Amino acid sequence: MGIVAQPNIADRKILNVAEHTEHVTFQPTVRPTARGYHLPMISHHRLAFSPEEFVRRYDLIQSSMDDLGLDALLVRGPENITYFSGYETPGYYRYHCIVVPKDGEPVFLVRDFEWINTPEFAWSTKFVKVYDWDHAPSVTANVLDQLGLGSNKRIGVEKQSFFYTVDEHETLARAAPTNEYVDATHVLWNARMIKSAEEVEVMRRSAALVDVAMQAGYEATCPGATGDEINGEVNRALLAAGGEYMGLPPFVLAGERSCLPHQTGGKNALGRDDLMYFEISASHRRYTAALMRTIFLGKPKDEWLRAAQACIDATSAALAFIRPGVSSHDADTVARAVTTKAGFAPYHRNRLGYSIGVSYPPDWGEGEIISLQQNEPRLLQPGMTFHMPPLCLKYREYGIGFSESILVTESGCERFSKLPREIVIKA
């Protein structure tokens, strides 16, 4: 039996975090925005970024809202909510929504069970509780009405989000039939595409965690070790070093199972002459970096070594080519030409790379924002960050790849990892 909509629920009180929090461990503050609005905030040491960084993001969103002629924006995707407000939770499987009025204070609709995370992670001061027995979209419709956004308004929604459902859209349309609901998915995507200096610094910390985990994987790789055992060491190292749960698990595969996309572990043991594949990410404050490497045992096959060198060279070619003003399409073409010339075109099936930054399961990337791939004409800009994983997959024989997470700079690009990109053979 489906959920019955509640279009006429009683007004939900818009609460003030400071007045509703028993133990106040933050300071109320106000920050001016680019257009002179004085934005109420709460400030505390647990914020992932400075208040000024969050105001920068607020201004970006407001500017894009102006471009679309929006009176308000509904922020629904968990990555977007974290980016805009700082709020974090793995409980995004239940309803969360930020109502961002034009030149006004945001109101966060949050599950009653989860609302305590608000003063712990976010800067926003206004929230509304959504109870587990509510029809959540009806609560949003009610809040819009309270904010004077219930009729003849132009409301931006994330139509391309996993979380903005058909039911939610139909509920809002029924509750406010004179409103216009337009796709504003790209408002947050475009804002997240270019990272600030503060964001880059957090990603460097994630990359350092990846390096630690990769080295642990290298050390655990030996004849007789199983994929499960080596995967356990990688995960142990990640968490012991302070890593958080990832958007995807580490992909740690031994021998012929290395050919399987997005699989991990396995009971199969490494042979004396074998290969070990790693693709590992780490998350710090929900910001991700990732790295792919392959190492060999004993006397690897010549084809394996040639595939490895082709992937290394493809990554190197992309690193040398990438700079502001070149297209995503051309970056992919440059790398793909290397693996094609080496004879591995049938096994190099994936795009060159994808945007990386804020992540929650089911992904550690931001490929929906922009990818380095064929038929993507957009030009690269300073501050973009990508994970570039050229790899070759040959069914039931091997998976071999070498990647880098990179930052596009003013004159080129730089990689986040400190580990070398080279063929490693353990005797």
Summary of the structure (lengths in Angstrom):
residues: 427
radius of gyration: 23.6
end to end distance: 61.4
largest distance: 72.2
contacts: 1498
relative contact order: 0.11
helix: 36%
strand: 23%
